[in-house]
Amino acid sequence: MSGNRVFKCYACGNEWEEPYGTGRPLACPKCRSPNIHRTDADRGKRTAGGGFGAGRAAYDQGRGRDMSGRGQR
Ligand SMILES: [Zn+2]
């Protein structure tokens, strides 16, 4: 626990730390791409790359199937 937040740029793969209190960076300091993601909190939870989007899609599909099967509510 260093107290720093770690961000990763998906455009160039750059990783850097930002101290708390400075707000979320708007772009990669190296290539200026806004395609960045905080990565320190993800450690051990998901592998990088679409885990969140895939999980959400599966959730929406399951919901739709469930609702159509029941007919109402
Ligand atoms: Zn970058």
N, CA, C, O and the ligand as a Tripos MOL2 file, in Angstrom:
@<TRIPOS>MOLECULE
protein
  293   291    74     0     0
PROTEIN
NO_CHARGES

@<TRIPOS>ATOM
      1 N           0.8290   -1.2040    0.0000 N.3       1 MET1
      2 CA          0.0000    0.0000    0.0000 C.3       1 MET1
      3 C           0.8670    1.2580    0.0000 C.2       1 MET1
      4 O           1.3210    1.6980    1.0560 O.2       1 MET1
      5 N           1.0800    1.7950   -1.0920 N.am      2 SER2
      6 CA          1.9290    2.9730   -1.1740 C.3       2 SER2
      7 C           1.1160    4.2460   -0.9960 C.2       2 SER2
      8 O           1.6690    5.3110   -0.7210 O.2       2 SER2
      9 N          -0.2040    4.1320   -1.1550 N.am      3 GLY3
     10 CA         -1.0250    5.3250   -1.0530 C.3       3 GLY3
     11 C          -1.1980    6.0200   -2.3750 C.2       3 GLY3
     12 O          -1.8880    7.0350   -2.4640 O.2       3 GLY3
     13 N          -0.5820    5.4880   -3.3940 N.am      4 ASN4
     14 CA         -0.7320    6.0800   -4.7100 C.3       4 ASN4
     15 C          -1.7210    5.2770   -5.5360 C.2       4 ASN4
     16 O          -1.9030    4.0780   -5.3280 O.2       4 ASN4
     17 N          -2.3430    5.9490   -6.4570 N.am      5 ARG5
     18 CA         -3.2270    5.2610   -7.3910 C.3       5 ARG5
     19 C          -2.4470    4.9810   -8.6610 C.2       5 ARG5
     20 O          -1.6400    5.7950   -9.1100 O.2       5 ARG5
     21 N          -2.7010    3.8330   -9.2210 N.am      6 VAL6
     22 CA         -1.9740    3.4560  -10.4270 C.3       6 VAL6
     23 C          -2.9190    3.5050  -11.6200 C.2       6 VAL6
     24 O          -4.0190    2.9530  -11.5760 O.2       6 VAL6
     25 N          -2.4950    4.1490  -12.6550 N.am      7 PHE7
     26 CA         -3.2820    4.2220  -13.8860 C.3       7 PHE7
     27 C          -2.5170    3.5850  -15.0280 C.2       7 PHE7
     28 O          -1.2870    3.5750  -15.0560 O.2       7 PHE7
     29 N          -3.2750    3.0580  -15.9630 N.am      8 LYS8
     30 CA         -2.6420    2.4710  -17.1400 C.3       8 LYS8
     31 C          -3.2750    3.0350  -18.3950 C.2       8 LYS8
     32 O          -4.4890    3.2240  -18.4730 O.2       8 LYS8
     33 N          -2.4320    3.2970  -19.3680 N.am      9 CYS9
     34 CA         -2.8980    3.7830  -20.6560 C.3       9 CYS9
     35 C          -3.0310    2.6040  -21.6010 C.2       9 CYS9
     36 O          -2.0740    1.8600  -21.8170 O.2       9 CYS9
     37 N          -4.2300    2.4340  -22.1700 N.am     10 TYR10
     38 CA         -4.4490    1.3210  -23.0760 C.3      10 TYR10
     39 C          -3.9620    1.6270  -24.4830 C.2      10 TYR10
     40 O          -3.8950    0.7450  -25.3390 O.2      10 TYR10
     41 N          -3.6260    2.8820  -24.7060 N.am     11 ALA11
     42 CA         -3.1470    3.2500  -26.0370 C.3      11 ALA11
     43 C          -1.6800    2.8800  -26.2120 C.2      11 ALA11
     44 O          -1.2910    2.3460  -27.2510 O.2      11 ALA11
     45 N          -0.8600    3.1640  -25.1910 N.am     12 CYS12
     46 CA          0.5740    2.9040  -25.3270 C.3      12 CYS12
     47 C           1.0880    1.9500  -24.2660 C.2      12 CYS12
     48 O           2.2560    1.5620  -24.3010 O.2      12 CYS12
     49 N           0.2310    1.5610  -23.3130 N.am     13 GLY13
     50 CA          0.6430    0.6090  -22.2920 C.3      13 GLY13
     51 C           1.3920    1.2380  -21.1380 C.2      13 GLY13
     52 O           1.8950    0.5320  -20.2640 O.2      13 GLY13
     53 N           1.4710    2.5310  -21.1260 N.am     14 ASN14
     54 CA          2.1930    3.2150  -20.0580 C.3      14 ASN14
     55 C           1.4380    3.0810  -18.7320 C.2      14 ASN14
     56 O           0.2120    3.1760  -18.6950 O.2      14 ASN14
     57 N           2.1750    2.8620  -17.6620 N.am     15 GLU15
     58 CA          1.5880    2.8370  -16.3240 C.3      15 GLU15
     59 C           2.2840    3.8760  -15.4680 C.2      15 GLU15
     60 O           3.5040    4.0370  -15.5220 O.2      15 GLU15
     61 N           1.4910    4.5760  -14.6790 N.am     16 TRP16
     62 CA          2.0910    5.5880  -13.8070 C.3      16 TRP16
     63 C           1.2510    5.7540  -12.5610 C.2      16 TRP16
     64 O           0.0960    5.3330  -12.5030 O.2      16 TRP16
     65 N           1.8570    6.3760  -11.5670 N.am     17 GLU17
     66 CA          1.1750    6.5790  -10.3000 C.3      17 GLU17
     67 C           0.7430    8.0300  -10.1530 C.2      17 GLU17
     68 O           1.4180    8.9650  -10.5870 O.2      17 GLU17
     69 N          -0.4040    8.1670   -9.5260 N.am     18 GLU18
     70 CA         -0.8780    9.5090   -9.2010 C.3      18 GLU18
     71 C          -1.1650    9.5490   -7.7040 C.2      18 GLU18
     72 O          -1.8360    8.6540   -7.1910 O.2      18 GLU18
     73 N          -0.6830   10.5490   -7.0010 N.am     19 PRO19
     74 CA         -0.9900   10.6610   -5.5710 C.3      19 PRO19
     75 C          -2.4460   11.0230   -5.3680 C.2      19 PRO19
     76 O          -3.0740   11.6250   -6.2380 O.2      19 PRO19
     77 N          -2.9740   10.6580   -4.2300 N.am     20 TYR20
     78 CA         -4.3500   11.0190   -3.9230 C.3      20 TYR20
     79 C          -4.4790   12.5280   -3.8060 C.2      20 TYR20
     80 O          -3.5410   13.2280   -3.4260 O.2      20 TYR20
     81 N          -5.6650   13.0050   -4.1440 N.am     21 GLY21
     82 CA         -5.9250   14.4290   -3.9680 C.3      21 GLY21
     83 C          -5.7210   15.2560   -5.2190 C.2      21 GLY21
     84 O          -6.0180   16.4500   -5.2280 O.2      21 GLY21
     85 N          -5.2240   14.6430   -6.2660 N.am     22 THR22
     86 CA         -4.9770   15.3980   -7.4920 C.3      22 THR22
     87 C          -6.0920   15.2010   -8.5030 C.2      22 THR22
     88 O          -6.1200   15.8600   -9.5420 O.2      22 THR22
     89 N          -7.0120   14.2940   -8.1990 N.am     23 GLY23
     90 CA         -8.0860   14.0220   -9.1430 C.3      23 GLY23
     91 C          -7.6430   13.0240  -10.1870 C.2      23 GLY23
     92 O          -6.4620   12.7040  -10.3210 O.2      23 GLY23
     93 N          -8.6270   12.5430  -10.9220 N.am     24 ARG24
     94 CA         -8.3190   11.5480  -11.9410 C.3      24 ARG24
     95 C          -7.6540   12.2240  -13.1370 C.2      24 ARG24
     96 O          -8.1480   13.2390  -13.6280 O.2      24 ARG24
     97 N          -6.5480   11.6740  -13.6040 N.am     25 PRO25
     98 CA         -5.9060   12.2580  -14.7830 C.3      25 PRO25
     99 C          -6.8110   12.1410  -16.0040 C.2      25 PRO25
    100 O          -7.5330   11.1570  -16.1600 O.2      25 PRO25
    101 N          -6.7670   13.1270  -16.8440 N.am     26 LEU26
    102 CA         -7.6430   13.1470  -18.0170 C.3      26 LEU26
    103 C          -7.0210   12.4460  -19.1990 C.2      26 LEU26
    104 O          -7.7220   12.0470  -20.1290 O.2      26 LEU26
    105 N          -5.7290   12.2940  -19.1720 N.am     27 ALA27
    106 CA         -5.0640   11.6910  -20.3140 C.3      27 ALA27
    107 C          -3.7240   11.1170  -19.8870 C.2      27 ALA27
    108 O          -3.1770   11.4850  -18.8470 O.2      27 ALA27
    109 N          -3.2080   10.2200  -20.6980 N.am     28 CYS28
    110 CA         -1.9010    9.6370  -20.4600 C.3      28 CYS28
    111 C          -0.8320   10.7260  -20.5410 C.2      28 CYS28
    112 O          -0.8010   11.4940  -21.5030 O.2      28 CYS28
    113 N           0.0320   10.7960  -19.5470 N.am     29 PRO29
    114 CA          1.0760   11.8340  -19.5710 C.3      29 PRO29
    115 C           2.1220   11.5760  -20.6470 C.2      29 PRO29
    116 O           2.9220   12.4540  -20.9720 O.2      29 PRO29
    117 N           2.1080   10.3820  -21.1880 N.am     30 LYS30
    118 CA          3.1320   10.0210  -22.1660 C.3      30 LYS30
    119 C           2.6630   10.2800  -23.5900 C.2      30 LYS30
    120 O           3.3660   10.9040  -24.3860 O.2      30 LYS30
    121 N           1.4450    9.7840  -23.9050 N.am     31 CYS31
    122 CA          0.9820    9.9050  -25.2920 C.3      31 CYS31
    123 C          -0.2750   10.7720  -25.4010 C.2      31 CYS31
    124 O          -0.7970   10.9800  -26.4960 O.2      31 CYS31
    125 N          -0.7570   11.2760  -24.2590 N.am     32 ARG32
    126 CA         -1.9180   12.1690  -24.2400 C.3      32 ARG32
    127 C          -3.2220   11.4890  -24.6410 C.2      32 ARG32
    128 O          -4.1970   12.1720  -24.9540 O.2      32 ARG32
    129 N          -3.2600   10.1710  -24.6370 N.am     33 SER33
    130 CA         -4.5030    9.4910  -24.9700 C.3      33 SER33
    131 C          -5.4430    9.4910  -23.7700 C.2      33 SER33
    132 O          -4.9880    9.2830  -22.6450 O.2      33 SER33
    133 N          -6.7230    9.7140  -23.9730 N.am     34 PRO34
    134 CA         -7.6790    9.6490  -22.8630 C.3      34 PRO34
    135 C          -8.0880    8.2190  -22.5310 C.2      34 PRO34
    136 O          -8.8890    7.9990  -21.6220 O.2      34 PRO34
    137 N          -7.5570    7.2660  -23.2420 N.am     35 ASN35
    138 CA         -7.9300    5.8620  -23.0550 C.3      35 ASN35
    139 C          -7.1280    5.2550  -21.8990 C.2      35 ASN35
    140 O          -6.2600    4.4040  -22.0930 O.2      35 ASN35
    141 N          -7.4500    5.7200  -20.6990 N.am     36 ILE36
    142 CA         -6.7060    5.2810  -19.5200 C.3      36 ILE36
    143 C          -7.6590    4.6540  -18.5210 C.2      36 ILE36
    144 O          -8.8670    4.8870  -18.5590 O.2      36 ILE36
    145 N          -7.1010    3.8630  -17.6340 N.am     37 HIS37
    146 CA         -7.9210    3.1350  -16.6760 C.3      37 HIS37
    147 C          -7.1370    2.9790  -15.3850 C.2      37 HIS37
    148 O          -5.9340    2.7180  -15.3970 O.2      37 HIS37
    149 N          -7.8290    3.1400  -14.2870 N.am     38 ARG38
    150 CA         -7.1650    2.9150  -13.0090 C.3      38 ARG38
    151 C          -6.9600    1.4230  -12.8210 C.2      38 ARG38
    152 O          -7.8700    0.6350  -13.0760 O.2      38 ARG38
    153 N          -5.7930    1.0340  -12.3850 N.am     39 THR39
    154 CA         -5.4630   -0.3870  -12.3920 C.3      39 THR39
    155 C          -5.0710   -0.9390  -11.0360 C.2      39 THR39
    156 O          -5.0100   -2.1590  -10.8820 O.2      39 THR39
    157 N          -4.8080   -0.1150  -10.0620 N.am     40 ASP40
    158 CA         -4.3420   -0.6490   -8.7780 C.3      40 ASP40
    159 C          -5.4380   -1.4270   -8.0570 C.2      40 ASP40
    160 O          -5.1500   -2.4200   -7.3890 O.2      40 ASP40
    161 N          -6.6840   -0.9930   -8.1810 N.am     41 ALA41
    162 CA         -7.7830   -1.6520   -7.4750 C.3      41 ALA41
    163 C          -8.2260   -2.9340   -8.1770 C.2      41 ALA41
    164 O          -8.9510   -3.7460   -7.6020 O.2      41 ALA41
    165 N          -7.7890   -3.1100   -9.4140 N.am     42 ASP42
    166 CA         -8.2160   -4.2820  -10.1690 C.3      42 ASP42
    167 C          -7.3500   -5.5040   -9.8760 C.2      42 ASP42
    168 O          -7.6320   -6.6040  -10.3520 O.2      42 ASP42
    169 N          -6.3230   -5.3070   -9.1120 N.am     43 ARG43
    170 CA         -5.3570   -6.3740   -8.9130 C.3      43 ARG43
    171 C          -6.0230   -7.6370   -8.3640 C.2      43 ARG43
    172 O          -6.6290   -7.5960   -7.2940 O.2      43 ARG43
    173 N          -5.9210   -8.7290   -9.0660 N.am     44 GLY44
    174 CA         -6.4470   -9.9960   -8.5860 C.3      44 GLY44
    175 C          -7.9190  -10.1990   -8.8640 C.2      44 GLY44
    176 O          -8.4290  -11.3040   -8.6790 O.2      44 GLY44
    177 N          -8.6040   -9.1820   -9.2960 N.am     45 LYS45
    178 CA        -10.0330   -9.3220   -9.5660 C.3      45 LYS45
    179 C         -10.2890   -9.7810  -10.9930 C.2      45 LYS45
    180 O         -10.8740  -10.8380  -11.2250 O.2      45 LYS45
    181 N          -9.8490   -8.9830  -11.9280 N.am     46 ARG46
    182 CA        -10.0860   -9.3130  -13.3330 C.3      46 ARG46
    183 C          -8.7950   -9.1290  -14.1060 C.2      46 ARG46
    184 O          -7.9240   -8.3470  -13.7240 O.2      46 ARG46
    185 N          -8.6950   -9.8450  -15.1670 N.am     47 THR47
    186 CA         -7.5900   -9.5820  -16.0740 C.3      47 THR47
    187 C          -7.9330   -8.3500  -16.8970 C.2      47 THR47
    188 O          -9.1050   -8.0680  -17.1480 O.2      47 THR47
    189 N          -6.9510   -7.6520  -17.2970 N.am     48 ALA48
    190 CA         -7.1910   -6.4390  -18.0680 C.3      48 ALA48
    191 C          -7.7720   -6.7870  -19.4250 C.2      48 ALA48
    192 O          -7.3760   -7.7660  -20.0560 O.2      48 ALA48
    193 N          -8.7040   -5.9810  -19.8580 N.am     49 GLY49
    194 CA         -9.1910   -6.1750  -21.2230 C.3      49 GLY49
    195 C         -10.6200   -6.6420  -21.3110 C.2      49 GLY49
    196 O         -10.8650   -7.8220  -21.5610 O.2      49 GLY49
    197 N         -11.5650   -5.7580  -21.1130 N.am     50 GLY50
    198 CA        -12.9570   -6.0670  -21.4290 C.3      50 GLY50
    199 C         -13.6850   -6.9060  -20.4030 C.2      50 GLY50
    200 O         -14.7980   -7.3570  -20.6720 O.2      50 GLY50
    201 N         -13.1100   -7.1300  -19.2570 N.am     51 GLY51
    202 CA        -13.8020   -7.9350  -18.2520 C.3      51 GLY51
    203 C         -15.1100   -7.2950  -17.8210 C.2      51 GLY51
    204 O         -16.1340   -7.9660  -17.6920 O.2      51 GLY51
    205 N         -15.0640   -6.0310  -17.6070 N.am     52 PHE52
    206 CA        -16.2640   -5.3400  -17.1450 C.3      52 PHE52
    207 C         -17.3480   -5.3270  -18.2100 C.2      52 PHE52
    208 O         -18.5100   -5.6050  -17.9140 O.2      52 PHE52
    209 N         -16.9840   -5.0080  -19.4390 N.am     53 GLY53
    210 CA        -17.9680   -4.9510  -20.5280 C.3      53 GLY53
    211 C         -18.6020   -6.3130  -20.7750 C.2      53 GLY53
    212 O         -19.8120   -6.4100  -20.9790 O.2      53 GLY53
    213 N         -17.7970   -7.3540  -20.7590 N.am     54 ALA54
    214 CA        -18.3240   -8.6890  -21.0160 C.3      54 ALA54
    215 C         -19.2800   -9.1000  -19.9080 C.2      54 ALA54
    216 O         -20.3380   -9.6710  -20.1730 O.2      54 ALA54
    217 N         -18.9130   -8.8140  -18.6830 N.am     55 GLY55
    218 CA        -19.7670   -9.1710  -17.5620 C.3      55 GLY55
    219 C         -21.0890   -8.4410  -17.6290 C.2      55 GLY55
    220 O         -22.1360   -9.0080  -17.3140 O.2      55 GLY55
    221 N         -21.0470   -7.2020  -18.0310 N.am     56 ARG56
    222 CA        -22.2720   -6.4260  -18.0950 C.3      56 ARG56
    223 C         -23.1730   -6.9220  -19.2110 C.2      56 ARG56
    224 O         -24.3940   -6.9550  -19.0520 O.2      56 ARG56
    225 N         -22.5920   -7.3050  -20.3330 N.am     57 ALA57
    226 CA        -23.3810   -7.8230  -21.4440 C.3      57 ALA57
    227 C         -24.0850   -9.1120  -21.0340 C.2      57 ALA57
    228 O         -25.2590   -9.3150  -21.3440 O.2      57 ALA57
    229 N         -23.3680   -9.9700  -20.3430 N.am     58 ALA58
    230 CA        -23.9590  -11.2240  -19.8890 C.3      58 ALA58
    231 C         -25.1050  -10.9410  -18.9190 C.2      58 ALA58
    232 O         -26.1340  -11.6160  -18.9400 O.2      58 ALA58
    233 N         -24.9160   -9.9660  -18.0960 N.am     59 TYR59
    234 CA        -25.9470   -9.6180  -17.1340 C.3      59 TYR59
    235 C         -27.2050   -9.1300  -17.8500 C.2      59 TYR59
    236 O         -28.3130   -9.5330  -17.4990 O.2      59 TYR59
    237 N         -27.0390   -8.2670  -18.8480 N.am     60 ASP60
    238 CA        -28.1880   -7.7620  -19.5900 C.3      60 ASP60
    239 C         -28.8970   -8.8780  -20.3300 C.2      60 ASP60
    240 O         -30.1270   -8.9140  -20.3720 O.2      60 ASP60
    241 N         -28.1420   -9.7780  -20.9070 N.am     61 GLN61
    242 CA        -28.7560  -10.8940  -21.6350 C.3      61 GLN61
    243 C         -29.5700  -11.7620  -20.6840 C.2      61 GLN61
    244 O         -30.7100  -12.1170  -20.9830 O.2      61 GLN61
    245 N         -28.9940  -12.0980  -19.5550 N.am     62 GLY62
    246 CA        -29.6940  -12.9330  -18.5850 C.3      62 GLY62
    247 C         -30.9770  -12.2720  -18.1180 C.2      62 GLY62
    248 O         -31.9960  -12.9340  -17.9250 O.2      62 GLY62
    249 N         -30.9190  -10.9850  -17.9430 N.am     63 ARG63
    250 CA        -32.0910  -10.2470  -17.4950 C.3      63 ARG63
    251 C         -33.1930  -10.2950  -18.5380 C.2      63 ARG63
    252 O         -34.3610  -10.5230  -18.2220 O.2      63 ARG63
    253 N         -32.7990  -10.0740  -19.7970 N.am     64 GLY64
    254 CA        -33.7920  -10.0820  -20.8600 C.3      64 GLY64
    255 C         -34.4490  -11.4400  -20.9980 C.2      64 GLY64
    256 O         -35.6600  -11.5430  -21.1930 O.2      64 GLY64
    257 N         -33.6370  -12.4810  -20.8930 N.am     65 ARG65
    258 CA        -34.1740  -13.8250  -21.0220 C.3      65 ARG65
    259 C         -35.1550  -14.1010  -19.8750 C.2      65 ARG65
    260 O         -36.2350  -14.6520  -20.0870 O.2      65 ARG65
    261 N         -34.7770  -13.7240  -18.7100 N.am     66 ASP66
    262 CA        -35.6140  -13.9700  -17.5510 C.3      66 ASP66
    263 C         -36.9510  -13.2660  -17.6610 C.2      66 ASP66
    264 O         -37.9950  -13.8420  -17.3580 O.2      66 ASP66
    265 N         -36.9120  -12.0190  -18.0950 N.am     67 MET67
    266 CA        -38.1390  -11.2440  -18.1880 C.3      67 MET67
    267 C         -39.0670  -11.7870  -19.2650 C.2      67 MET67
    268 O         -40.2810  -11.8550  -19.0700 O.2      67 MET67
    269 N         -38.4840  -12.1780  -20.4200 N.am     68 SER68
    270 CA        -39.3360  -12.6850  -21.4980 C.3      68 SER68
    271 C         -39.9490  -14.0250  -21.0960 C.2      68 SER68
    272 O         -41.0700  -14.3390  -21.4960 O.2      68 SER68
    273 N         -39.2170  -14.8190  -20.3040 N.am     69 GLY69
    274 CA        -39.7350  -16.1140  -19.8700 C.3      69 GLY69
    275 C         -40.8980  -15.9640  -18.9150 C.2      69 GLY69
    276 O         -41.8410  -16.7540  -18.9410 O.2      69 GLY69
    277 N         -40.8310  -14.9730  -18.0940 N.am     70 ARG70
    278 CA        -41.9110  -14.8030  -17.1080 C.3      70 ARG70
    279 C         -43.1110  -14.0670  -17.6990 C.2      70 ARG70
    280 O         -44.2420  -14.1990  -17.2290 O.2      70 ARG70
    281 N         -42.8360  -13.3090  -18.7190 N.am     71 GLY71
    282 CA        -43.9490  -12.6030  -19.3330 C.3      71 GLY71
    283 C         -44.1590  -11.2370  -18.7360 C.2      71 GLY71
    284 O         -44.2480  -10.2510  -19.4680 O.2      71 GLY71
    285 N         -44.2400  -11.1530  -17.4500 N.am     72 GLN72
    286 CA        -44.4190   -9.8660  -16.8240 C.3      72 GLN72
    287 C         -43.6990   -9.7640  -15.4980 C.2      72 GLN72
    288 O         -43.4760  -10.7500  -14.7960 O.2      72 GLN72
    289 N         -43.3440   -8.5210  -15.1830 N.am     73 ARG73
    290 CA        -42.5860   -8.1720  -13.9610 C.3      73 ARG73
    291 C         -41.3240   -8.9660  -13.8850 C.2      73 ARG73
    292 O         -40.5560   -8.8160  -12.9360 O.2      73 ARG73
    293 ZN         -0.2890    6.4750  -23.3630 Zn       74 ZN74
@<TRIPOS>BOND
     1     1     2 1
     2     2     3 1
     3     3     4 2
     4     3     5 am
     5     5     6 1
     6     6     7 1
     7     7     8 2
     8     7     9 am
     9     9    10 1
    10    10    11 1
    11    11    12 2
    12    11    13 am
    13    13    14 1
    14    14    15 1
    15    15    16 2
    16    15    17 am
    17    17    18 1
    18    18    19 1
    19    19    20 2
    20    19    21 am
    21    21    22 1
    22    22    23 1
    23    23    24 2
    24    23    25 am
    25    25    26 1
    26    26    27 1
    27    27    28 2
    28    27    29 am
    29    29    30 1
    30    30    31 1
    31    31    32 2
    32    31    33 am
    33    33    34 1
    34    34    35 1
    35    35    36 2
    36    35    37 am
    37    37    38 1
    38    38    39 1
    39    39    40 2
    40    39    41 am
    41    41    42 1
    42    42    43 1
    43    43    44 2
    44    43    45 am
    45    45    46 1
    46    46    47 1
    47    47    48 2
    48    47    49 am
    49    49    50 1
    50    50    51 1
    51    51    52 2
    52    51    53 am
    53    53    54 1
    54    54    55 1
    55    55    56 2
    56    55    57 am
    57    57    58 1
    58    58    59 1
    59    59    60 2
    60    59    61 am
    61    61    62 1
    62    62    63 1
    63    63    64 2
    64    63    65 am
    65    65    66 1
    66    66    67 1
    67    67    68 2
    68    67    69 am
    69    69    70 1
    70    70    71 1
    71    71    72 2
    72    71    73 am
    73    73    74 1
    74    74    75 1
    75    75    76 2
    76    75    77 am
    77    77    78 1
    78    78    79 1
    79    79    80 2
    80    79    81 am
    81    81    82 1
    82    82    83 1
    83    83    84 2
    84    83    85 am
    85    85    86 1
    86    86    87 1
    87    87    88 2
    88    87    89 am
    89    89    90 1
    90    90    91 1
    91    91    92 2
    92    91    93 am
    93    93    94 1
    94    94    95 1
    95    95    96 2
    96    95    97 am
    97    97    98 1
    98    98    99 1
    99    99   100 2
   100    99   101 am
   101   101   102 1
   102   102   103 1
   103   103   104 2
   104   103   105 am
   105   105   106 1
   106   106   107 1
   107   107   108 2
   108   107   109 am
   109   109   110 1
   110   110   111 1
   111   111   112 2
   112   111   113 am
   113   113   114 1
   114   114   115 1
   115   115   116 2
   116   115   117 am
   117   117   118 1
   118   118   119 1
   119   119   120 2
   120   119   121 am
   121   121   122 1
   122   122   123 1
   123   123   124 2
   124   123   125 am
   125   125   126 1
   126   126   127 1
   127   127   128 2
   128   127   129 am
   129   129   130 1
   130   130   131 1
   131   131   132 2
   132   131   133 am
   133   133   134 1
   134   134   135 1
   135   135   136 2
   136   135   137 am
   137   137   138 1
   138   138   139 1
   139   139   140 2
   140   139   141 am
   141   141   142 1
   142   142   143 1
   143   143   144 2
   144   143   145 am
   145   145   146 1
   146   146   147 1
   147   147   148 2
   148   147   149 am
   149   149   150 1
   150   150   151 1
   151   151   152 2
   152   151   153 am
   153   153   154 1
   154   154   155 1
   155   155   156 2
   156   155   157 am
   157   157   158 1
   158   158   159 1
   159   159   160 2
   160   159   161 am
   161   161   162 1
   162   162   163 1
   163   163   164 2
   164   163   165 am
   165   165   166 1
   166   166   167 1
   167   167   168 2
   168   167   169 am
   169   169   170 1
   170   170   171 1
   171   171   172 2
   172   171   173 am
   173   173   174 1
   174   174   175 1
   175   175   176 2
   176   175   177 am
   177   177   178 1
   178   178   179 1
   179   179   180 2
   180   179   181 am
   181   181   182 1
   182   182   183 1
   183   183   184 2
   184   183   185 am
   185   185   186 1
   186   186   187 1
   187   187   188 2
   188   187   189 am
   189   189   190 1
   190   190   191 1
   191   191   192 2
   192   191   193 am
   193   193   194 1
   194   194   195 1
   195   195   196 2
   196   195   197 am
   197   197   198 1
   198   198   199 1
   199   199   200 2
   200   199   201 am
   201   201   202 1
   202   202   203 1
   203   203   204 2
   204   203   205 am
   205   205   206 1
   206   206   207 1
   207   207   208 2
   208   207   209 am
   209   209   210 1
   210   210   211 1
   211   211   212 2
   212   211   213 am
   213   213   214 1
   214   214   215 1
   215   215   216 2
   216   215   217 am
   217   217   218 1
   218   218   219 1
   219   219   220 2
   220   219   221 am
   221   221   222 1
   222   222   223 1
   223   223   224 2
   224   223   225 am
   225   225   226 1
   226   226   227 1
   227   227   228 2
   228   227   229 am
   229   229   230 1
   230   230   231 1
   231   231   232 2
   232   231   233 am
   233   233   234 1
   234   234   235 1
   235   235   236 2
   236   235   237 am
   237   237   238 1
   238   238   239 1
   239   239   240 2
   240   239   241 am
   241   241   242 1
   242   242   243 1
   243   243   244 2
   244   243   245 am
   245   245   246 1
   246   246   247 1
   247   247   248 2
   248   247   249 am
   249   249   250 1
   250   250   251 1
   251   251   252 2
   252   251   253 am
   253   253   254 1
   254   254   255 1
   255   255   256 2
   256   255   257 am
   257   257   258 1
   258   258   259 1
   259   259   260 2
   260   259   261 am
   261   261   262 1
   262   262   263 1
   263   263   264 2
   264   263   265 am
   265   265   266 1
   266   266   267 1
   267   267   268 2
   268   267   269 am
   269   269   270 1
   270   270   271 1
   271   271   272 2
   272   271   273 am
   273   273   274 1
   274   274   275 1
   275   275   276 2
   276   275   277 am
   277   277   278 1
   278   278   279 1
   279   279   280 2
   280   279   281 am
   281   281   282 1
   282   282   283 1
   283   283   284 2
   284   283   285 am
   285   285   286 1
   286   286   287 1
   287   287   288 2
   288   287   289 am
   289   289   290 1
   290   290   291 1
   291   291   292 2
@<TRIPOS>SUBSTRUCTURE
     1 MET1         2 RESIDUE 1 A MET
     2 SER2         6 RESIDUE 1 A SER
     3 GLY3        10 RESIDUE 1 A GLY
     4 ASN4        14 RESIDUE 1 A ASN
     5 ARG5        18 RESIDUE 1 A ARG
     6 VAL6        22 RESIDUE 1 A VAL
     7 PHE7        26 RESIDUE 1 A PHE
     8 LYS8        30 RESIDUE 1 A LYS
     9 CYS9        34 RESIDUE 1 A CYS
    10 TYR10       38 RESIDUE 1 A TYR
    11 ALA11       42 RESIDUE 1 A ALA
    12 CYS12       46 RESIDUE 1 A CYS
    13 GLY13       50 RESIDUE 1 A GLY
    14 ASN14       54 RESIDUE 1 A ASN
    15 GLU15       58 RESIDUE 1 A GLU
    16 TRP16       62 RESIDUE 1 A TRP
    17 GLU17       66 RESIDUE 1 A GLU
    18 GLU18       70 RESIDUE 1 A GLU
    19 PRO19       74 RESIDUE 1 A PRO
    20 TYR20       78 RESIDUE 1 A TYR
    21 GLY21       82 RESIDUE 1 A GLY
    22 THR22       86 RESIDUE 1 A THR
    23 GLY23       90 RESIDUE 1 A GLY
    24 ARG24       94 RESIDUE 1 A ARG
    25 PRO25       98 RESIDUE 1 A PRO
    26 LEU26      102 RESIDUE 1 A LEU
    27 ALA27      106 RESIDUE 1 A ALA
    28 CYS28      110 RESIDUE 1 A CYS
    29 PRO29      114 RESIDUE 1 A PRO
    30 LYS30      118 RESIDUE 1 A LYS
    31 CYS31      122 RESIDUE 1 A CYS
    32 ARG32      126 RESIDUE 1 A ARG
    33 SER33      130 RESIDUE 1 A SER
    34 PRO34      134 RESIDUE 1 A PRO
    35 ASN35      138 RESIDUE 1 A ASN
    36 ILE36      142 RESIDUE 1 A ILE
    37 HIS37      146 RESIDUE 1 A HIS
    38 ARG38      150 RESIDUE 1 A ARG
    39 THR39      154 RESIDUE 1 A THR
    40 ASP40      158 RESIDUE 1 A ASP
    41 ALA41      162 RESIDUE 1 A ALA
    42 ASP42      166 RESIDUE 1 A ASP
    43 ARG43      170 RESIDUE 1 A ARG
    44 GLY44      174 RESIDUE 1 A GLY
    45 LYS45      178 RESIDUE 1 A LYS
    46 ARG46      182 RESIDUE 1 A ARG
    47 THR47      186 RESIDUE 1 A THR
    48 ALA48      190 RESIDUE 1 A ALA
    49 GLY49      194 RESIDUE 1 A GLY
    50 GLY50      198 RESIDUE 1 A GLY
    51 GLY51      202 RESIDUE 1 A GLY
    52 PHE52      206 RESIDUE 1 A PHE
    53 GLY53      210 RESIDUE 1 A GLY
    54 ALA54      214 RESIDUE 1 A ALA
    55 GLY55      218 RESIDUE 1 A GLY
    56 ARG56      222 RESIDUE 1 A ARG
    57 ALA57      226 RESIDUE 1 A ALA
    58 ALA58      230 RESIDUE 1 A ALA
    59 TYR59      234 RESIDUE 1 A TYR
    60 ASP60      238 RESIDUE 1 A ASP
    61 GLN61      242 RESIDUE 1 A GLN
    62 GLY62      246 RESIDUE 1 A GLY
    63 ARG63      250 RESIDUE 1 A ARG
    64 GLY64      254 RESIDUE 1 A GLY
    65 ARG65      258 RESIDUE 1 A ARG
    66 ASP66      262 RESIDUE 1 A ASP
    67 MET67      266 RESIDUE 1 A MET
    68 SER68      270 RESIDUE 1 A SER
    69 GLY69      274 RESIDUE 1 A GLY
    70 ARG70      278 RESIDUE 1 A ARG
    71 GLY71      282 RESIDUE 1 A GLY
    72 GLN72      286 RESIDUE 1 A GLN
    73 ARG73      290 RESIDUE 1 A ARG
    74 ZN74       293 GROUP 0 **** ****
